[in-house]
Amino acid sequence: MKLETFAYPLVNLIVLLIGLPLIGVRHWVWIALGIAIAEFVPTIGTTLCMTIWAFCALTVTQNTREGLWLMVLYSIIMILHQIMSPFLKRPNLFGATPFEMLLSCAVGYLITGFQPFGILVGPLVYLFGKKLILTFFEPRKGKSHLQGYFNRGFPTRN
């Protein structure tokens, strides 16, 4: 199984176990477990559970305090998912992880003196340099190099 299969529900469970009792929700342990388990189902997940719950709290029961805090809790979960995403995802089409691409965008932006084209130039220079290094230098034995678009179809040196 993939790491992200269990990482996202675990983060949901931890945040909900901390946040729900602070909001004052009854039976918070069971609700947190249910929402974390719902994260395994692709179409249900945290988004559907939390948004419907917050909507019902705001409109049906008119409990504004609970509805707003549920939206804040959902926002915290989504921010944590976005922060974790580059570390958990596999290499993309170009043979670089999302974290490498994000870092190369930031470095390109800084090197070009905060010019917007640095966000485009940084990843291009990084990918070109990475391909040059992988082409001219053999990867270490025992280390698997990333399988991406640029790593396929080139003859190996003997």
Residue frames as a rotation matrix with the C-alpha (Angstrom) as fourth column:
MET 1
0.575 0.818 0.000 0.00
0.818 -0.575 0.000 0.00
0.000 0.000 -1.000 0.00
LYS 2
-0.030 -0.555 0.831 1.09
0.479 -0.738 -0.476 3.55
0.878 0.384 0.288 -0.65
LEU 3
-0.749 -0.359 -0.557 2.16
0.658 -0.305 -0.689 5.85
0.078 -0.882 0.464 2.15
GLU 4
-0.900 0.406 0.162 -0.37
-0.397 -0.914 0.084 8.53
0.182 0.011 0.983 1.23
THR 5
-0.204 0.850 -0.485 -3.15
0.077 0.508 0.858 5.95
0.976 0.137 -0.169 1.63
PHE 6
0.240 0.258 -0.936 -2.64
0.887 0.334 0.320 6.04
0.395 -0.907 -0.149 5.39
ALA 7
-0.744 -0.637 -0.203 -1.00
0.663 -0.666 -0.341 9.45
0.082 -0.388 0.918 5.87
TYR 8
-0.696 0.506 0.510 -4.00
-0.220 -0.825 0.520 11.61
0.684 0.250 0.686 5.00
PRO 9
0.390 0.879 -0.276 -6.54
0.090 0.262 0.961 9.71
0.917 -0.399 0.024 7.17
LEU 10
0.050 -0.441 -0.896 -4.03
0.960 0.268 -0.079 9.70
0.275 -0.857 0.436 10.04
VAL 11
-0.923 -0.348 0.166 -3.60
0.314 -0.928 -0.202 13.48
0.224 -0.135 0.965 9.81
ASN 12
-0.246 0.919 0.308 -7.38
-0.280 -0.372 0.885 13.86
0.928 0.132 0.349 9.69
LEU 13
0.425 0.420 -0.802 -7.75
0.543 0.591 0.597 11.69
0.724 -0.689 0.023 12.77
ILE 14
-0.395 -0.663 -0.636 -5.12
0.914 -0.210 -0.348 13.60
0.097 -0.718 0.689 14.77
VAL 15
-0.926 0.060 0.374 -6.50
-0.019 -0.994 0.112 17.04
0.378 0.097 0.921 13.85
LEU 16
-0.024 0.999 0.041 -10.07
-0.255 -0.046 0.966 15.96
0.967 0.013 0.256 14.54
LEU 17
0.271 0.076 -0.960 -9.16
0.768 0.584 0.263 14.31
0.580 -0.808 0.100 17.84
ILE 18
-0.717 -0.541 -0.439 -7.62
0.694 -0.614 -0.376 17.61
-0.067 -0.575 0.816 18.93
GLY 19
-0.943 0.239 0.232 -10.18
-0.137 -0.914 0.383 19.97
0.303 0.329 0.894 17.39
LEU 20
-0.207 0.961 -0.184 -13.56
0.133 0.214 0.968 18.36
0.969 0.176 -0.173 17.99
PRO 21
0.092 0.288 -0.953 -13.38
0.969 0.194 0.152 18.38
0.228 -0.938 -0.262 21.81
LEU 22
-0.818 -0.413 -0.400 -12.22
0.493 -0.862 -0.117 22.00
-0.297 -0.293 0.909 21.71
ILE 23
-0.754 0.624 0.207 -15.34
-0.207 -0.524 0.826 22.87
0.624 0.580 0.524 19.71
GLY 24
-0.626 0.531 0.571 -17.49
-0.668 0.012 -0.744 21.02
-0.401 -0.847 0.347 22.23
VAL 25
-0.055 0.582 -0.812 -18.79
-0.807 0.453 0.379 18.22
0.588 0.676 0.444 20.01
ARG 26
0.256 0.217 0.942 -20.26
-0.780 0.622 0.069 15.24
-0.571 -0.752 0.329 21.83
HIS 27
0.715 -0.024 0.699 -18.99
0.176 0.973 -0.146 11.75
-0.677 0.228 0.700 20.90
TRP 28
0.617 -0.497 -0.610 -15.93
-0.728 -0.654 -0.204 13.33
-0.297 0.570 -0.766 19.27
VAL 29
-0.398 -0.800 0.449 -13.85
-0.516 0.600 0.612 10.13
-0.759 0.012 -0.651 19.25
TRP 30
-0.111 0.437 0.892 -16.39
0.522 0.790 -0.322 8.21
-0.846 0.430 -0.316 17.17
ILE 31
0.881 0.425 -0.209 -16.98
0.088 -0.581 -0.809 11.12
-0.465 0.694 -0.550 14.83
ALA 32
0.255 -0.876 -0.409 -13.22
-0.851 -0.404 0.335 11.57
-0.459 0.263 -0.849 14.28
LEU 33
-0.540 -0.432 0.722 -12.81
-0.126 0.890 0.439 7.85
-0.832 0.146 -0.535 13.56
GLY 34
0.312 0.758 0.572 -15.76
0.562 0.338 -0.755 7.90
-0.766 0.557 -0.321 11.15
ILE 35
0.879 -0.018 -0.476 -14.41
-0.322 -0.759 -0.566 10.87
-0.351 0.651 -0.673 9.19
ALA 36
-0.128 -0.991 -0.046 -10.91
-0.815 0.078 0.575 9.34
-0.566 0.111 -0.817 9.09
ILE 37
-0.407 0.060 0.911 -12.35
0.275 0.960 0.060 6.06
-0.871 0.275 -0.407 7.77
ALA 38
0.684 0.724 0.087 -14.42
0.344 -0.215 -0.914 8.00
-0.643 0.655 -0.396 5.21
GLU 39
0.334 -0.649 -0.683 -11.14
-0.721 -0.643 0.258 9.40
-0.607 0.406 -0.683 3.84
PHE 40
-0.587 -0.552 0.592 -10.37
-0.098 0.774 0.625 5.93
-0.803 0.309 -0.509 2.44
VAL 41
0.160 0.713 0.683 -13.44
0.806 0.305 -0.507 6.16
-0.570 0.632 -0.526 0.16
PRO 42
-0.657 -0.644 0.393 -12.41
0.749 -0.498 0.437 8.34
-0.086 0.581 0.809 -2.80
THR 43
-0.397 0.530 0.749 -15.63
0.381 -0.647 0.660 10.29
0.835 0.548 0.055 -3.32
ILE 44
0.670 0.662 -0.337 -16.74
0.577 -0.179 0.797 10.69
0.467 -0.728 -0.502 0.28
GLY 45
-0.256 -0.966 0.028 -13.72
0.718 -0.210 -0.663 11.74
0.647 -0.149 0.748 2.31
THR 46
-0.532 -0.089 -0.842 -13.26
0.764 -0.480 -0.432 14.61
-0.366 -0.873 0.323 4.69
THR 47
-0.994 0.106 0.018 -14.54
-0.086 -0.886 0.455 17.25
0.064 0.451 0.890 2.30
LEU 48
-0.350 0.928 -0.124 -18.03
-0.012 0.128 0.992 15.83
0.937 0.349 -0.034 1.98
CYS 49
0.016 0.352 -0.936 -18.36
0.889 0.423 0.174 14.99
0.458 -0.835 -0.306 5.69
MET 50
-0.554 -0.338 -0.760 -17.07
0.740 -0.619 -0.264 18.28
-0.381 -0.709 0.593 7.05
THR 51
-0.979 0.185 0.086 -18.79
-0.116 -0.853 0.510 20.61
0.167 0.489 0.856 4.56
ILE 52
-0.193 0.961 -0.198 -22.21
0.163 0.230 0.959 18.98
0.968 0.153 -0.201 4.98
TRP 53
0.004 0.140 -0.990 -21.79
0.976 0.217 0.035 18.98
0.220 -0.966 -0.136 8.76
ALA 54
-0.802 -0.354 -0.481 -20.77
0.466 -0.875 -0.132 22.65
-0.374 -0.330 0.867 8.79
PHE 55
-0.813 0.554 0.176 -23.61
-0.161 -0.506 0.847 23.57
0.559 0.661 0.501 6.42
CYS 56
0.047 0.864 -0.501 -26.17
0.490 0.417 0.765 21.78
0.870 -0.281 -0.404 8.60
ALA 57
-0.230 -0.188 -0.955 -24.76
0.965 -0.171 -0.199 23.39
-0.126 -0.967 0.221 11.74
LEU 58
-0.959 -0.191 -0.210 -25.04
0.167 -0.978 0.128 26.83
-0.230 0.087 0.969 10.15
THR 59
-0.726 0.683 -0.077 -28.46
-0.476 -0.418 0.774 26.50
0.496 0.599 0.628 8.50
VAL 60
-0.064 0.773 -0.631 -30.51
0.166 0.631 0.758 23.71
0.984 -0.056 -0.169 10.03
THR 61
0.196 0.106 -0.975 -29.55
0.943 0.253 0.217 23.91
0.269 -0.962 -0.050 13.71
GLN 62
0.650 -0.002 0.760 -28.44
0.105 -0.990 -0.093 27.56
0.753 0.140 -0.643 13.42
ASN 63
0.788 -0.540 -0.297 -25.44
0.400 0.083 0.913 26.83
-0.468 -0.838 0.281 15.63
THR 64
0.917 -0.392 0.073 -23.15
-0.193 -0.598 -0.778 29.47
0.349 0.699 -0.624 14.11
ARG 65
0.375 -0.817 0.439 -20.31
-0.874 -0.154 0.460 28.88
-0.308 -0.556 -0.772 16.56
GLU 66
0.179 -0.280 0.943 -20.05
-0.035 0.956 0.291 25.17
-0.983 -0.085 0.161 15.76
GLY 67
0.834 0.212 0.509 -20.46
0.470 0.208 -0.858 25.68
-0.287 0.955 0.074 12.02
LEU 68
0.822 -0.569 0.034 -17.71
-0.482 -0.726 -0.491 28.29
0.304 0.387 -0.870 11.81
TRP 69
0.156 -0.801 0.579 -15.32
-0.832 0.210 0.514 26.25
-0.533 -0.561 -0.633 13.95
LEU 70
0.435 0.039 0.900 -15.98
0.266 0.949 -0.170 23.19
-0.860 0.313 0.402 11.78
MET 71
0.964 -0.109 0.244 -15.03
0.208 -0.271 -0.940 25.26
0.168 0.956 -0.239 8.72
VAL 72
0.503 -0.833 0.232 -11.84
-0.861 -0.507 0.048 26.40
0.077 -0.224 -0.972 10.48
LEU 73
0.146 -0.410 0.900 -11.03
-0.431 0.793 0.431 22.78
-0.890 -0.451 -0.061 11.38
TYR 74
0.728 0.169 0.665 -11.66
0.477 0.572 -0.667 21.69
-0.493 0.802 0.336 7.80
SER 75
0.903 -0.428 0.043 -9.39
-0.288 -0.675 -0.679 24.50
0.319 0.601 -0.733 6.55
ILE 76
0.243 -0.839 0.487 -6.60
-0.884 0.015 0.467 23.34
-0.399 -0.544 -0.738 8.87
ILE 77
0.295 -0.080 0.952 -6.94
0.099 0.994 0.053 19.78
-0.950 0.078 0.301 7.55
MET 78
0.895 0.094 0.436 -6.80
0.434 0.048 -0.900 20.94
-0.105 0.994 0.003 3.93
ILE 79
0.703 -0.709 0.060 -3.77
-0.686 -0.697 -0.210 23.17
0.191 0.107 -0.976 4.58
LEU 80
0.082 -0.672 0.736 -1.97
-0.642 0.529 0.555 20.20
-0.762 -0.518 -0.388 6.17
HIS 81
0.562 0.166 0.810 -2.88
0.413 0.792 -0.449 18.05
-0.716 0.587 0.377 3.15
GLN 82
0.971 -0.192 0.145 -1.41
0.033 -0.491 -0.871 20.67
0.238 0.850 -0.470 0.81
ILE 83
0.406 -0.868 0.285 1.78
-0.909 -0.351 0.227 20.88
-0.097 -0.351 -0.931 2.89
MET 84
0.078 -0.352 0.933 2.13
-0.337 0.871 0.357 17.07
-0.938 -0.342 -0.051 2.98
SER 85
0.875 0.466 0.132 1.37
-0.061 0.376 -0.925 16.53
-0.480 0.801 0.357 -0.69
PRO 86
0.607 -0.676 -0.419 4.83
-0.703 -0.210 -0.679 17.32
0.371 0.707 -0.603 -2.15
PHE 87
-0.318 -0.781 0.538 6.47
-0.936 0.349 -0.048 14.95
-0.150 -0.518 -0.842 0.29
LEU 88
-0.114 0.375 0.920 4.15
-0.301 0.869 -0.391 12.03
-0.947 -0.322 0.014 -0.41
LYS 89
0.810 0.528 -0.255 3.60
-0.373 0.130 -0.919 12.10
-0.452 0.840 0.302 -4.14
ARG 90
0.335 -0.648 0.684 5.64
0.651 0.684 0.328 10.11
-0.681 0.336 0.651 -6.62
PRO 91
-0.679 -0.625 -0.386 7.77
0.109 -0.606 0.788 11.65
-0.726 0.493 0.479 -9.40
ASN 92
0.380 0.845 -0.377 5.78
-0.249 -0.299 -0.921 13.28
-0.891 0.444 0.096 -12.16
LEU 93
0.951 0.118 0.285 6.15
0.229 0.350 -0.908 13.03
-0.207 0.929 0.306 -15.91
PHE 94
0.708 -0.698 0.104 9.46
-0.405 -0.523 -0.750 14.90
0.578 0.489 -0.653 -15.97
GLY 95
0.271 -0.632 -0.726 11.20
0.509 0.734 -0.449 12.70
0.817 -0.248 0.521 -13.40
ALA 96
-0.802 -0.483 0.352 11.13
-0.023 -0.563 -0.826 15.21
0.597 -0.670 0.440 -10.55
THR 97
-0.397 0.668 -0.630 9.04
0.916 0.328 -0.230 15.11
0.053 -0.668 -0.742 -7.41
PRO 98
0.531 0.662 0.529 6.61
0.589 -0.737 0.331 17.94
0.609 0.136 -0.781 -6.71
PHE 99
0.792 -0.294 -0.535 8.88
0.384 -0.441 0.811 19.06
-0.475 -0.848 -0.236 -3.85
GLU 100
-0.285 -0.938 0.198 11.87
0.743 -0.085 0.664 19.36
-0.606 0.336 0.721 -6.23
MET 101
-0.219 0.279 0.935 9.77
0.833 -0.446 0.328 21.38
0.508 0.851 -0.134 -8.67
LEU 102
0.835 0.549 -0.038 8.50
0.467 -0.669 0.578 23.66
0.292 -0.500 -0.815 -5.89
LEU 103
0.463 -0.749 -0.474 12.03
0.459 -0.256 0.851 24.19
-0.758 -0.612 0.225 -4.63
SER 104
-0.482 -0.662 0.574 13.35
0.833 -0.143 0.534 24.92
-0.271 0.736 0.620 -8.12
CYS 105
0.285 0.650 0.704 10.55
0.722 -0.629 0.288 27.47
0.630 0.427 -0.649 -8.65
ALA 106
0.932 0.077 -0.354 11.48
0.327 -0.602 0.729 29.22
-0.157 -0.795 -0.586 -5.41
VAL 107
0.055 -0.989 -0.137 15.21
0.558 -0.083 0.826 29.21
-0.828 -0.122 0.547 -6.21
GLY 108
-0.366 -0.140 0.920 14.57
0.918 -0.218 0.332 30.47
0.154 0.966 0.209 -9.75
TYR 109
0.646 0.682 0.343 12.38
0.570 -0.730 0.377 33.25
0.508 -0.048 -0.860 -8.37
LEU 110
0.797 -0.390 -0.460 15.07
0.272 -0.448 0.851 34.27
-0.539 -0.804 -0.251 -5.87
ILE 111
-0.169 -0.948 0.268 17.99
0.720 0.067 0.691 34.07
-0.673 0.310 0.671 -8.32
THR 112
-0.273 0.105 0.956 16.25
0.871 -0.396 0.291 36.22
0.409 0.912 0.017 -10.93
GLY 113
-0.984 -0.178 0.009 15.70
0.155 -0.878 -0.452 38.95
0.088 -0.444 0.892 -8.38
PHE 114
-0.497 0.863 -0.087 12.04
0.249 0.046 -0.968 38.22
-0.831 -0.503 -0.237 -7.66
GLN 115
-0.584 0.306 -0.752 11.09
-0.793 -0.416 0.446 38.39
-0.177 0.856 0.486 -11.34
PRO 116
0.342 0.845 0.412 8.07
-0.704 0.521 -0.483 36.26
-0.622 -0.125 0.773 -12.35
PHE 117
0.618 -0.112 -0.779 9.90
-0.642 0.499 -0.581 34.52
0.454 0.859 0.237 -15.21
GLY 118
-0.485 -0.834 0.263 12.19
-0.827 0.341 -0.446 32.95
0.283 -0.435 -0.855 -12.59
ILE 119
-0.015 0.581 0.814 9.33
-0.660 0.605 -0.445 30.66
-0.751 -0.544 0.375 -11.64
LEU 120
0.934 0.339 -0.110 9.47
-0.291 0.546 -0.786 29.22
-0.206 0.766 0.609 -15.18
VAL 121
0.396 -0.866 -0.306 13.23
-0.650 -0.028 -0.760 29.39
0.649 0.500 -0.574 -15.67
GLY 122
-0.144 -0.489 0.860 14.10
-0.974 0.223 -0.035 27.67
-0.175 -0.843 -0.509 -12.37
PRO 123
0.406 0.334 0.851 12.41
-0.300 0.928 -0.222 24.31
-0.863 -0.165 0.477 -13.13
LEU 124
0.981 -0.072 -0.177 13.66
-0.157 0.228 -0.961 24.32
0.110 0.971 0.213 -16.73
VAL 125
0.157 -0.984 0.080 17.26
-0.813 -0.175 -0.556 24.82
0.561 0.023 -0.827 -15.62
TYR 126
-0.103 -0.158 0.982 16.82
-0.853 0.522 -0.005 22.21
-0.512 -0.838 -0.188 -12.89
LEU 127
0.726 0.459 0.512 15.37
-0.164 0.839 -0.519 19.58
-0.668 0.293 0.684 -15.24
PHE 128
0.838 -0.481 -0.257 18.02
-0.294 -0.002 -0.956 20.26
0.459 0.877 -0.143 -17.90
GLY 129
-0.055 -0.909 0.414 20.81
-0.932 -0.101 -0.347 20.04
0.357 -0.405 -0.842 -15.32
LYS 130
0.113 0.176 0.978 19.38
-0.675 0.736 -0.055 16.89
-0.729 -0.654 0.202 -13.80
LYS 131
0.956 0.262 0.131 19.17
-0.075 0.650 -0.756 15.25
-0.283 0.713 0.642 -17.22
LEU 132
0.514 -0.842 -0.165 22.75
-0.564 -0.186 -0.805 16.22
0.647 0.506 -0.570 -18.01
ILE 133
-0.213 -0.604 0.768 23.98
-0.974 0.195 -0.116 14.77
-0.080 -0.773 -0.630 -14.74
LEU 134
0.341 0.412 0.845 22.01
-0.398 0.878 -0.267 11.54
-0.852 -0.245 0.463 -15.20
THR 135
0.981 0.008 -0.192 23.24
-0.186 0.302 -0.935 11.26
0.050 0.953 0.298 -18.79
PHE 136
0.364 -0.928 -0.084 26.96
-0.507 -0.122 -0.853 11.73
0.781 0.353 -0.515 -18.12
PHE 137
-0.638 -0.565 0.523 27.26
-0.741 0.264 -0.618 10.19
0.211 -0.782 -0.587 -14.69
GLU 138
-0.342 0.478 -0.809 26.04
0.049 0.869 0.492 6.73
0.939 0.128 -0.320 -13.88
PRO 139
0.473 0.531 0.703 23.77
-0.705 -0.250 0.664 6.44
0.529 -0.809 0.256 -10.85
ARG 140
-0.473 -0.662 0.581 25.24
-0.880 0.385 -0.278 4.59
-0.040 -0.643 -0.765 -7.89
LYS 141
-0.529 0.253 -0.810 24.69
-0.092 0.932 0.350 0.88
0.844 0.259 -0.470 -7.76
GLY 142
-0.648 0.361 -0.671 21.90
0.750 0.458 -0.478 -0.09
0.135 -0.812 -0.568 -5.42
LYS 143
-0.578 0.478 -0.662 20.21
-0.007 -0.814 -0.581 3.31
-0.816 -0.332 0.474 -5.75
SER 144
-0.155 0.584 0.797 17.18
0.963 0.269 -0.009 3.42
-0.219 0.766 -0.604 -7.96
HIS 145
-0.955 -0.149 -0.255 16.97
0.091 -0.970 0.226 6.65
-0.281 0.192 0.940 -9.92
LEU 146
-0.235 0.941 -0.242 13.65
-0.278 -0.304 -0.911 8.25
-0.931 -0.146 0.333 -10.67
GLN 147
-0.631 0.136 0.764 11.67
0.702 0.521 0.486 6.85
-0.332 0.843 -0.424 -13.55
GLY 148
0.130 0.664 -0.736 10.28
0.054 -0.746 -0.663 9.75
-0.990 0.046 -0.133 -15.52
TYR 149
0.939 0.343 0.017 10.01
0.057 -0.108 -0.993 11.05
-0.339 0.933 -0.121 -19.05
PHE 150
0.608 -0.754 -0.251 13.64
-0.774 -0.491 -0.399 12.11
0.177 0.437 -0.882 -19.35
ASN 151
-0.164 -0.715 0.679 15.02
-0.800 0.499 0.332 8.86
-0.577 -0.489 -0.654 -17.94
ARG 152
0.376 0.374 0.848 13.56
0.137 0.883 -0.450 6.60
-0.917 0.285 0.280 -20.63
GLY 153
0.945 0.179 0.274 14.86
0.259 0.101 -0.960 5.78
-0.200 0.979 0.049 -24.06
PHE 154
0.568 -0.814 -0.122 18.51
-0.815 -0.536 -0.221 6.73
0.114 0.225 -0.968 -23.63
PRO 155
0.585 -0.418 -0.695 21.20
0.110 0.890 -0.442 4.11
0.804 0.182 0.567 -24.21
THR 156
0.950 -0.298 0.089 23.25
-0.112 -0.059 0.992 3.20
-0.290 -0.953 -0.089 -21.16
ARG 157
0.336 -0.915 -0.224 27.04
-0.878 -0.218 -0.426 3.45
0.341 0.340 -0.876 -21.14
ASN 158
0.951 -0.078 -0.299 29.01
0.137 0.974 0.181 0.22
0.277 -0.213 0.937 -20.95
